[in-house]
Amino acid sequence: MTITQTFPHGGGDWFKSSFSGQTGDCVEVRFLDGTALVRNTRDRQGPVLEFTRSEWEAFELGMFNGEFTMPPIGEGEPA
């Protein structure tokens, strides 16, 4: 994973989940040249996370298999 401030933010096909609603509490994703780019919807000029295809696919598989399910509030948080 790479974090960059210099990646072109404008243009292209940035998209977000249809489940994110209209509150702005989401991230946007763009696929470009075999990478997955992720940015905060509220800070579109801020840092962009860049994932290789294999990193993104591993993340997707983990999501599909329930490996990243957020625990209920109060569980699994540091004391």
C-alpha positions as CSV (number, residue, x, y, z in Angstrom):
1,M,0.0,0.0,0.0
2,T,1.2,3.5,-0.9
3,I,-0.1,6.8,0.5
4,T,0.4,9.7,-1.9
5,Q,-0.5,13.4,-2.0
6,T,0.6,13.9,-5.6
7,F,-1.8,11.6,-7.4
8,P,-4.2,13.5,-9.7
9,H,-7.5,13.8,-7.8
10,G,-9.7,15.2,-10.5
11,G,-11.3,13.5,-13.4
12,G,-11.6,9.8,-13.9
13,D,-14.2,7.5,-12.5
14,W,-14.3,7.8,-8.7
15,F,-17.2,5.9,-7.2
16,K,-18.6,5.0,-3.8
17,S,-20.9,2.3,-2.5
18,S,-24.6,2.6,-3.2
19,F,-25.0,1.8,0.5
20,S,-23.1,4.9,1.7
21,G,-26.1,7.2,1.8
22,Q,-25.8,11.0,1.5
23,T,-24.0,11.8,4.8
24,G,-20.5,11.8,3.2
25,D,-19.4,9.1,5.6
26,C,-17.7,7.0,3.0
27,V,-14.7,6.5,0.8
28,E,-14.4,6.6,-3.0
29,V,-12.6,4.2,-5.2
30,R,-11.0,4.5,-8.6
31,F,-9.3,1.8,-10.6
32,L,-6.4,2.9,-12.7
33,D,-3.5,1.0,-14.4
34,G,-4.0,-2.1,-12.3
35,T,-4.2,-0.3,-8.9
36,A,-7.1,0.5,-6.6
37,L,-7.1,4.1,-5.4
38,V,-9.1,5.0,-2.2
39,R,-9.8,8.5,-0.9
40,N,-12.0,10.1,1.7
41,T,-15.2,11.6,0.3
42,R,-15.0,14.5,2.7
43,D,-11.4,15.3,1.8
44,R,-11.1,14.7,-2.0
45,Q,-7.9,16.7,-2.2
46,G,-6.3,14.8,0.7
47,P,-4.2,11.7,0.7
48,V,-5.0,8.8,-1.6
49,L,-4.3,5.2,-0.6
50,E,-3.0,3.1,-3.5
51,F,-3.3,-0.7,-3.5
52,T,-1.9,-3.2,-5.9
53,R,-4.3,-5.6,-7.5
54,S,-3.2,-8.4,-5.2
55,E,-3.6,-6.2,-2.1
56,W,-7.1,-5.1,-3.2
57,E,-8.2,-8.7,-4.1
58,A,-7.0,-10.0,-0.7
59,F,-9.1,-7.2,1.0
60,E,-12.1,-8.0,-1.1
61,L,-11.9,-11.7,-0.3
62,G,-11.5,-10.9,3.4
63,M,-14.6,-8.7,3.2
64,F,-16.6,-11.4,1.4
65,N,-15.6,-14.0,4.0
66,G,-16.6,-11.7,7.0
67,E,-13.0,-11.3,8.2
68,F,-13.4,-7.6,8.8
69,T,-16.8,-7.4,10.5
70,M,-16.7,-4.6,13.0
71,P,-17.4,-5.9,16.6
72,P,-20.2,-4.3,18.6
73,I,-19.3,-1.1,20.4
74,G,-17.3,-1.8,23.5
75,E,-16.0,-5.2,22.2
76,G,-12.5,-5.6,20.8
77,E,-11.5,-2.0,21.6
78,P,-8.3,-1.2,23.6
79,A,-8.9,-0.6,27.3
